[in-house]
Amino acid sequence: MTRKEFLLEMDDILGLHPGTLRGDEELDELENWDSTSLIGLIVLAETTNDAHISPDDVVGCSTVADLLRLARVDVSSS
């Protein structure tokens, strides 16, 4: 999955308009970033990139870009 595709999926998980996320957003500034969206991220990462993420892994993340790296999204792709 490309970076753009992943961000679009994250927009959907967070209930945002498609194309909202760019990757530099701070997680604590995202209104809908909660335990439900965390589970959505984990499922997305596992089903699309075979990345196994635990909630503890996410604790060290502060930005959407951190989540992309954790989910093994190719950040060089569009």
CORDA-V202528 format. One record per residue. N is the residue number from 0. RES is the residue in one small letter. SS is DSSP state (@ for helix, = for strand, . for the rest). PHI is phi in whole degrees, 0 to 359 (* if undefined). D_FIRST is the distance of its C-alpha to the first C-alpha in Angstrom with 1 decimal. Layout:
n res ss phi d_first
N RES SS PHI D_FIRST
N RES SS PHI D_FIRST
This chain:
n res ss phi d_first
0 m . * 0.0
1 t = 283 3.8
2 r @ 301 6.7
3 k @ 299 8.2
4 e @ 298 6.2
5 f @ 295 6.4
6 l @ 298 9.9
7 l @ 296 10.7
8 e @ 295 10.2
9 m @ 294 12.3
10 d @ 305 14.7
11 d @ 296 15.2
12 i @ 301 15.8
13 l @ 273 18.2
14 g . 72 19.9
15 l . 261 19.4
16 h . 294 19.4
17 p . 306 16.2
18 g . 91 15.7
19 t . 290 17.8
20 l . 287 15.8
21 r . 245 15.6
22 g . 118 15.0
23 d . 265 18.7
24 e . 291 20.0
25 e = 278 22.1
26 l @ 298 21.3
27 d @ 289 25.1
28 e @ 262 25.2
29 l . 273 22.8
30 e . 304 25.1
31 n . 262 23.0
32 w . 282 21.5
33 d . 213 23.3
34 s @ 296 23.2
35 t @ 292 21.6
36 s @ 290 18.6
37 l @ 298 18.4
38 i @ 297 18.3
39 g @ 300 15.6
40 l @ 298 13.4
41 i @ 299 14.4
42 v @ 297 13.6
43 l @ 300 10.1
44 a @ 297 9.5
45 e @ 289 11.4
46 t @ 280 10.2
47 t @ 260 6.4
48 n @ 237 6.9
49 d . 54 10.7
50 a . 264 11.7
51 h . 264 15.2
52 i . 241 16.3
53 s . 255 19.9
54 p @ 304 21.4
55 d @ 297 23.4
56 d @ 297 20.5
57 v @ 285 19.7
58 v @ 305 23.3
59 g . 280 23.0
60 c . 269 20.3
61 s . 239 21.9
62 t = 231 19.2
63 v @ 297 15.8
64 a @ 299 14.9
65 d @ 299 16.3
66 l @ 295 14.0
67 l @ 300 10.8
68 r @ 296 12.6
69 l @ 298 13.6
70 a . 276 10.3
71 r . 60 9.4
72 v . 277 6.8
73 d = 289 7.7
74 v . 290 10.1
75 s . 276 11.4
76 s . 272 8.7
77 s . 260 9.5
